[in-house]
Amino acid sequence: MSSDFHQASCLGISQLPLPDLVSDIIDESWSPPPHGWCKINIDASWDKTSSKSGLGCVIRDDGCNFRGGSGSYRLSASVIETEAHAALMGVSLAADLGVQQVIVETDSKVLLQNIIGGSCKSVWSIYPIISAIRRRCNRFSSCNWRWIPRKCNGVADSIAASARRRMSKDVWLHRPPSSLVFVMQADGLPCPPSS
């Protein structure tokens, strides 16, 4: 499974030098980032028939603490467009929160290839979104992108699916909604209340 592991950084952003992290990525559930880092998990939910889509992101720190999250509804022309909007939402929220060292995790290999590849490798229809993602990444001191299996991305997936069904936008800072507490605990992590 380590051959499926992809690690890359935004153009011009430093690479995370952690060779031991590969074993953490293959876990059955989400794993915390290294000390001093935050993880942004992103996902999207898209219905081809209606073009309705939901975006989801969650930010957790090295102590497994919830730092923020967001779910949003939109109409999208494709699943890759929806995934790109979810990535933009996630990096924008982290930048707004002042996070400096981030690992962005996605279960979309196509999105990852578009973000880390040159412009000749990008899907032309999402190039403006990819450009906006790269600009936001420049606000971090370090930004690392990783592919993860879907089973390690349950919280972001749950947020995206819920946002598509509810057709609403929500942003949570410091404390997740009660509907996410169970999903976060299913990741094998405590979801402590914030004081």
C-alpha positions in Angstrom: 0.0 0.0 0.0 3.0 2.3 0.4 3.2 2.5 -3.4 -0.2 4.3 -3.2 1.3 6.9 -0.9 1.8 10.3 -2.4 3.5 13.2 -0.7 4.1 16.5 -2.3 4.1 20.2 -1.6 2.8 23.3 -3.2 5.1 24.9 -5.7 7.6 26.9 -3.7 6.5 25.5 -0.4 8.8 23.3 1.7 8.6 19.6 1.9 7.9 17.9 5.2 11.0 15.8 6.1 9.3 12.9 7.9 10.1 9.5 6.4 8.4 7.7 9.3 5.1 9.3 8.5 4.4 6.7 5.8 3.4 4.1 8.3 1.0 6.6 10.0 -0.8 7.2 6.7 -1.5 3.5 6.2 -3.4 3.3 9.5 -7.1 2.4 9.4 -8.1 5.9 10.7 -6.9 9.5 10.9 -3.6 10.1 12.6 -2.4 13.3 14.2 0.3 15.5 12.5 3.8 16.0 13.9 4.4 18.4 16.7 3.7 22.0 15.7 1.7 21.1 12.6 -2.0 21.0 11.8 -3.8 18.7 9.4 -6.5 19.9 7.0 -8.7 17.0 5.8 -10.8 17.9 2.8 -13.5 16.1 0.8 -16.4 16.6 -1.5 -19.7 15.0 -2.3 -21.2 15.5 -5.8 -24.4 14.3 -7.4 -24.0 14.1 -11.2 -27.7 14.2 -11.9 -28.5 17.4 -10.0 -24.9 19.0 -10.0 -25.5 19.6 -6.3 -22.3 19.3 -4.3 -21.1 19.5 -0.7 -17.6 20.6 0.4 -16.1 19.6 3.7 -13.0 20.4 5.6 -11.7 19.8 9.2 -8.6 21.2 10.8 -7.0 19.3 13.8 -3.7 20.0 15.5 -0.9 17.7 16.8 -2.9 17.2 20.1 -5.9 15.9 18.1 -7.7 19.1 19.0 -10.4 20.4 16.7 -9.2 23.8 15.4 -12.0 24.5 12.9 -14.1 23.1 10.2 -16.5 24.1 7.4 -19.2 22.6 5.2 -20.6 24.3 2.2 -23.1 23.7 -0.6 -22.7 24.7 -4.2 -23.5 23.6 -7.8 -20.6 22.1 -9.6 -20.0 20.9 -13.1 -17.8 17.9 -12.1 -16.4 16.0 -9.1 -12.9 17.4 -9.7 -14.3 20.9 -9.6 -16.0 20.1 -6.3 -12.9 18.6 -4.8 -10.9 21.7 -5.8 -13.4 24.0 -4.2 -13.2 21.9 -1.0 -9.4 22.2 -1.0 -9.7 26.0 -1.5 -12.1 26.2 1.4 -9.8 24.2 3.6 -6.6 26.1 3.0 -8.5 29.4 3.2 -9.9 28.5 6.6 -6.5 27.5 7.9 -4.9 30.6 6.6 -7.7 32.8 8.2 -7.0 30.9 11.5 -3.4 31.8 11.3 -2.1 28.3 11.1 1.5 28.2 9.8 2.5 24.6 9.2 -0.1 22.4 7.5 -0.5 19.0 6.0 -3.5 18.9 3.6 -4.9 15.4 3.1 -7.3 14.4 0.3 -8.6 11.1 -0.9 -8.6 12.4 -4.5 -5.5 11.5 -6.5 -6.7 13.5 -9.4 -6.9 16.7 -7.3 -3.5 16.0 -5.8 -2.0 15.6 -9.3 -3.6 18.9 -10.4 -2.3 20.8 -7.3 1.3 19.5 -7.4 1.7 19.2 -11.2 2.6 21.9 -13.5 0.0 23.8 -15.5 0.4 21.4 -18.4 -0.9 18.6 -16.2 -3.9 20.5 -14.8 -7.5 20.0 -15.8 -8.0 23.3 -17.6 -11.5 23.8 -16.2 -10.2 24.0 -12.6 -7.0 25.9 -13.3 -8.3 29.2 -11.7 -9.3 27.3 -8.5 -5.9 25.5 -8.4 -4.2 28.9 -8.9 -6.2 30.3 -5.9 -5.2 27.3 -3.8 -1.5 27.8 -4.6 -1.8 31.5 -3.7 -3.4 30.6 -0.3 -0.7 28.1 0.3 1.9 30.8 0.1 0.4 32.2 3.4 1.8 29.2 5.3 5.4 28.8 6.4 5.1 25.1 5.3 2.5 23.3 3.3 2.5 19.6 2.5 -0.1 17.7 0.4 -0.8 14.0 0.9 -3.1 11.4 -0.6 -4.9 9.2 2.0 -7.3 6.4 1.7 -11.0 7.3 2.0 -11.3 5.4 5.3 -8.9 7.9 6.8 -11.0 10.9 5.7 -14.3 10.1 7.4 -14.9 13.5 9.1 -14.4 15.6 6.0 -16.5 13.1 4.0 -19.3 13.4 6.6 -19.2 17.2 6.5 -19.3 17.2 2.7 -22.2 14.7 2.5 -24.2 16.7 5.1 -23.6 20.0 3.4 -24.9 18.7 0.0 -28.0 17.3 1.7 -28.7 20.4 3.8 -27.7 22.9 1.0 -26.2 25.2 3.6 -22.8 26.7 4.7 -21.5 26.2 8.2 -18.2 27.2 9.8 -17.2 25.9 13.2 -14.3 27.3 15.2 -12.8 25.7 18.3 -15.7 23.2 18.8 -17.3 20.8 16.4 -21.0 20.5 16.1 -22.5 17.6 18.1 -23.2 15.7 14.8 -19.5 15.4 14.2 -18.4 14.3 17.7 -19.4 10.7 17.0 -17.6 10.7 13.6 -14.5 12.1 15.1 -14.5 9.5 17.9 -15.0 6.8 15.2 -11.6 8.0 13.9 -10.2 6.5 17.1 -9.5 10.0 18.6 -11.0 11.8 21.5 -13.1 14.8 20.7 -12.6 16.9 23.8 -14.8 19.9 24.4 -13.1 23.2 24.2 -13.0 25.4 27.3 
